[in-house]
Amino acid sequence: MDSLVIPAGRPKLDAERYATPRTAERPGNYTICIRRPPYIEVVGVSVEVTSDGCHVQTRSVAAQLSLEPLVSGR
C-alpha cells in the first residue's frame, strides 16, 4: 500500500506528473482510490503496470470528480 498527496491549489495540475515512491520500477496491478472532500470518493480504479525489461511503462489515469450532494439538516 502506498499513498500520494497532492497539495491543494497546485496550478496546472493536469500538466504535471506524479508517482508514488513504492511503485517506482515495480510492475503489477494497482488499485487507485481518489479522495478529495467535498467530492465523491473514486474507489477501485484498476491499473496494470508493465515492464519493457528495463523500466516500467508509464500509465496515465484521469478521473472526473463529482461533488457530494448537500444533506439537509432535517
QUIWOQUI-V231641 format. One record per backbone hydrogen bond with DSSP energy under -1.0 kcal/mol. NH is the residue of the N-H (numbers start at 1). CO is the residue of the C=O. If there is no record, write none. Layout:
nh/co
NH/CO
NH/CO
This chain:
nh/co
15/12
16/13
26/23
28/49
30/47
32/45
34/42
39/36
40/66
42/34
45/32
47/30
49/28
52/55
57/50
68/38
